[in-house]
Amino acid sequence: MAIQPKHSDLPPRYDAADFTTDQRHRFTTVANEAHRRRISYRQALEKSLLAKAKEKALTPCLPSKRVKPSKTRQVIWLVTFLLIGLWVMYMFA
């Protein structure tokens, strides 16, 4: 597959002549109001009592234990099993 150069003659997302000045102003106003509304909803959710109670209820009460055992314990068990395996091979070979 041949590599082609990037197209630099792409049209803009919309042609500015498609909208009148009034339409552009109205679109900008509506978009700004929606942005402000989203910010206010987000802040209301962060500050609401119900959200705080839900967050408090979902936090674990007990501290979680370590998921991974320590490396030294793994090495000790590995060496133990290897020595037992060698002893079994020596005794029953």
Steps between C-alpha positions, in 0.01 A plus 500: 500500500648829396543782746326815391570852618260648752214692346535867572199614302234378745198729536428661839250331733229742390489781258464832678268617226248229596401682819379851543647720770186459707520121476865499608422721800206280599710183468777653713251608767339157520838324510626726779182443705533123458862517615405703809215257574736201481741668740221583746365142486847362566549733797156416637576129485830550678340704777175307544439313824385191316821481297710536814300228675533271200876556488529434873295180468711366214835550672632180657501494880787257542839572351577262218774244542795485269414311186852374432684291759851606582777389265708349778218268597465389138875433473503299825210279386656454155832388649315268743308329219812469289690334786211261567487419127873429491471278808210305341696456177806378695308257721273344235723504193 
